């Protein structure tokens, strides 16, 4: 029984270590469309540009809002120098 408990703890630690890189990536979608009725709203945060979001809600109603989980591109953090 003791070995089973240790094995489960080990498997949980391995699973957590494997998931960490997946959770650390930036969300590439900057805009969310919110649409639906007053009581039930649906959110789709799958838009790179504001125009894509507006095109989606066009004709069905709703509004576009910035994605609260968007962290920007995963580029270099160094400042660019002008020459």
C-alpha positions, -999 to 999 in steps of 0.1 A, spaced: 0 0 0 29 24 8 44 18 -26 11 26 -43 9 59 -25 45 68 -34 39 58 -70 8 81 -72 28 110 -58 56 104 -83 31 103 -112 14 135 -101 48 152 -99 58 141 -133 24 152 -148 27 186 -132 63 190 -145 51 181 -180 22 206 -179 42 236 -168 57 245 -202 22 243 -218 7 267 -193 36 292 -196 29 300 -233 13 333 -242 -22 334 -255 -18 346 -291 -54 359 -294 -57 395 -283 -95 400 -288 -126 383 -275 -162 384 -289 -190 383 -264 -224 375 -277 -257 359 -266 -287 368 -246 -286 388 -213 -290 356 -193 -266 334 -212 -235 349 -228 -209 331 -249 -173 342 -252 -149 334 -281 -113 346 -275 -100 334 -309 -92 367 -327 -59 382 -335 -73 415 -347 -101 437 -337 -115 436 -372 -118 398 -371 -138 401 -339 -161 428 -354 -167 406 -385 -178 377 -363 -203 397 -343 -216 416 -373 -252 406 -378 -256 386 -347 -249 413 -321 -224 414 -293 -193 433 -286 -155 429 -287 -133 432 -257 -95 427 -251 -85 392 -240 -77 394 -203 -52 365 -206 -33 380 -236 3 385 -226 18 396 -259 42 380 -283 70 357 -270 98 377 -286 130 390 -273 128 413 -243 158 434 -253 152 469 -263 159 478 -299 186 503 -306 184 528 -333 215 532 -356 
